[in-house]
Amino acid sequence: MSTDKKLVIPTDNPSLQISPVKLVGHNYLTWSRSCLLFIKDRGLQGYIIDKSSEPELTDSTFSQWDSTNPLVMAWLINSMQTHISKTYLLLDTVKKIWNFAALTYSRVGNDAQIF
């Protein structure tokens, strides 16, 4: 995981709405950008963008990672339409959810256009 400071507010909870739009498929670019901004604001971008985001079990940061990873996973899953989120429930890290969503939806008729 990154050395970024983690900022989890005590009022943060798994059902917190982190994006004004839910992922429905075609809106992946808008959804992913919105989620990334929220997660970066909390200093937790390492869970998404670090190549080695999951520390070893013996690493001193594992306990912190192990308690925060499920929270961020829940944020992402709860920011998706129910029929989409069901696909991600069995994945075990934020990074896997993020990468799988990108692989699945980043080229599916997104509503962003380049002019």
N, C-alpha and C positions, 0 to 999 in steps of 0.2 A: 504494500500500500504506500501511497505517497506520504511524505513527511508533512503534508498540509495539516494545519490544526483543524480538528473536527469541531464543528459548532452545531450541536444538537440542542435545541431549545427545550426546556422541560415540558412545554406544551405540545411538542411534536408527538404525534402518535401515528400508528400505522394507517389510519383512515384519512389522514390529512390530505386535502386536495392540493396537489403540487402544480397542476397545470389547469388553465382555464378551458382547455379542450381535452376530451378523452380520445385516445387512439382508436380510430375506426378503420384504419388501413390506409386509405388514400391521403390522409393528413399527417403522415409520418414526420415530414420535415418540420411542420409547425409544432407537433407534439414533442418531438425529440429536443428541439431548441428550447421550448418552454420548460421541459423537465430538467434539461442540463443547466439552465439559468438558476433554477431553484436549488438544485443539488450543489452547484458551484457556490451559491450564496451561503450554504451551510458548511462549506469547506470540505465537502465529501466527494469531490470529483475524482479522487483517486480510486474510488470503488468502480468507476466507469472507465476511466481512460488509462490507468496504469497497467502496464504489461504484466506485472507481478502483483496484482492487487490483493491476493489472499496470502497472508504470511504463513510461514510454517507453524505447525502446532506448538513447537518449542520456542517460537519467537515471543519476545516480551509484549509485542503489540497484538498478538492473536486474540486475547480476551476482549480487547476493545473492538477489534474487527468483527469478532464473532457475535457481539451484542448489537453492533450497528448495522451489519450486513442485512439481517432480516428486516430491520426498520426501513431501509432504503429499498429493499425488494418489495415490501408491502406498498410503499409509495408508488413505485412504478406499476405494479400490478393493479392497484386501485385507480390508476390514471388511464386505464384501458377499458374499452367496452367489455362486458362480461364474457361474450362469446370469444373474444380475443384473449382475455386474461387467463382463461382456463388452460390455454396452451402452455403458459409460463409457470404454473403453480409447482411443477415438479423440478424446475431448475433450482440449483442451490446457491447461486451467487448473483449479485447485481450485475456483474460483468457479463455473465452468460445470458441474462435476460436482455440486457442492452444490446449485445452483439446479435442475438437471435432475432430481436425485433428489427434491427437494422438490416440484417440479411433478408428477412421476410418482407419488409414493407418499404425499404428505401427506394425501390424502383417501381412501386405500384401506383401509378397515376397520381402522384403527389400534387397538391394544390398550389405549390410554389412554381413560379415561372421566372425565367430570366429574360429581361428585356434588353 
